[in-house]
Amino acid sequence: MVESISDSQPFDLMTADGVKFYLFQTSYRAANVTLLTDGFTNFTYRVKLETPFLDPSLSTLISTIILKHAEPYIATNKAFPLAVERQGFEVLASRQIPTIVSSFSGVSLPKVYYEDTDNRVIIMYDCGESCIILKDYLKFHSVPLETARRIGNSLGRFIGELHVASHQNQPADSPGVLLKHKFEKVLQEPDVFDFFYGVIKRDLPRTTEHYDKIIALLDNMYDKTKFSNEVLVMGDFWTGNMLIHGDSLEHLSVIDWETARSSLAGLDVSRLLAEVYTISRFHPSSLSAINELISTFIASYKLVVTSETNIHDFDKIVKIIAFNVGVYLIVTILMAKPGWRSDEEAREIVSKGISFLFNAENERWLWESFIGGLCR
């Protein structure tokens, strides 16, 4: 169901009270509204409805929903602009991604119930309070190795199928390529990759060894990511945007598709690999489970992508992955809150990140790294 409030008026959708007032004008009247603190790009709320409704496609009575509101900047950082039109990509992804990837991956996208482009609001299926953000699951739970393997396999297959279906070497009229074109953005608009590269250029100390070479490498990679039409990338493929369903631990939802765009396949893969590696470094109890997750994710992704005859030069993808693993390792430290890690730990992760930048084309070096499975 897609609706819009016909007589558009200003609403304060950056507060829970404002959202509750807004919803009073719709069929989704709220008994309670809670701001979700894990939102990064949007103002995101969980809404408990006054009157639940039946979703026939799920045979489920819906009592809570998720409301997302977009401002022309990242919700957590007004200094970083982001086009409000991005919400249209969330709606498009919800409806079209499931048509080009198989349901066998065990990964889904939340359904969109309502769209109001005037007020920049979408209302979506709530995966439920029983769901666990994958980031928190890996950090704070004892994850069975079999569950870690299943998660890695599911995510690798899912993102691999998305990249294969939308690859530039597929026929121009194939569903994945046609969908990718719908996600193409005005190249002048800043996106999440601008943000991460910008963090390094702004915050990496100029006294860092080989600073000028690092910046030159970043500039070169920036041009590749900005102007590539290789595949449709999710754009923010990290564990904070992945929900594991707490009732079974067998199903995952990937959320927040506003930053999806055409770019290089390796960007999605590198984001996830760098982030889970960092979790394992600062939460040592997760090490065994994350090693299993990384191994199965890599194996599953590689199998899907290399078994597709139209996808050539997997070695090129590996180089992109390796370089951007370095980018994300460095950014993780530069963006970390004070006290989150010691100075020694920070230096170690930044050093590893720089090593990935410099060795992205060194297969022997990569073979011995935590992403070595990509080379085998």
Stockholm file with secondary structure:
# STOCKHOLM 1.0

chainA/1-376         MVESISDSQPFDLMTADGVKFYLFQTSYRAANVTLLTDGFTNFTYRVKLETPFLDPSLSTLISTIILKHAEPYIATNKAFPLAVERQGFEVLASRQIPTIVSSFSGVSLPKVYYEDTDNRVIIMYDCGESCIILKDYLKFHSVPLETARRIGNSLGRFIGELHVASHQNQPADSPGVLLKHKFEKVLQEPDVFDFFYGVIKRDLPRTTEHYDKIIALLDNMYDKTKFSNEVLVMGDFWTGNMLIHGDSLEHLSVIDWETARSSLAGLDVSRLLAEVYTISRFHPSSLSAINELISTFIASYKLVVTSETNIHDFDKIVKIIAFNVGVYLIVTILMAKPGWRSDEEAREIVSKGISFLFNAENERWLWESFIGGLCR
#=GR chainA/1-376 SS CCCCCSSCCCCCTTSHHHHHHHHTTSSCCEEEEEECTTCSSSEEEEEEEEEEEEETTTTEEEEEEEEEECCSEETTEEEEECCTTHHHHHHHHHHHGGGTSCGGGSEECCCEEEEETTTTEEEEECCCTTCEEHHHHHHHSCCCHHHHHHHHHHHHHHHHHHHHHHCTTSCTTSHHHHHHHHTCCCTTSCCHHHHHHHHHHHHSCTTSTTHHHHHHHHHHHHHHHHHCCSEEECSCCSGGGEEECTTTSCCEEECCCTTCEEECTHHHHHHHHHHHHHHHHHCGGGHHHHHHHHHHHHHHHHHHHHTSTTCCCHHHHHHHHHHHHHHHHHHHHHTCCTTSSCHHHHHHHHHHHHHHHHTTTCHHHHHTSTTGGGGC
#=GC SS_cons         CCCCCSSCCCCCTTSHHHHHHHHTTSSCCEEEEEECTTCSSSEEEEEEEEEEEEETTTTEEEEEEEEEECCSEETTEEEEECCTTHHHHHHHHHHHGGGTSCGGGSEECCCEEEEETTTTEEEEECCCTTCEEHHHHHHHSCCCHHHHHHHHHHHHHHHHHHHHHHCTTSCTTSHHHHHHHHTCCCTTSCCHHHHHHHHHHHHSCTTSTTHHHHHHHHHHHHHHHHHCCSEEECSCCSGGGEEECTTTSCCEEECCCTTCEEECTHHHHHHHHHHHHHHHHHCGGGHHHHHHHHHHHHHHHHHHHHTSTTCCCHHHHHHHHHHHHHHHHHHHHHTCCTTSSCHHHHHHHHHHHHHHHHTTTCHHHHHTSTTGGGGC
//
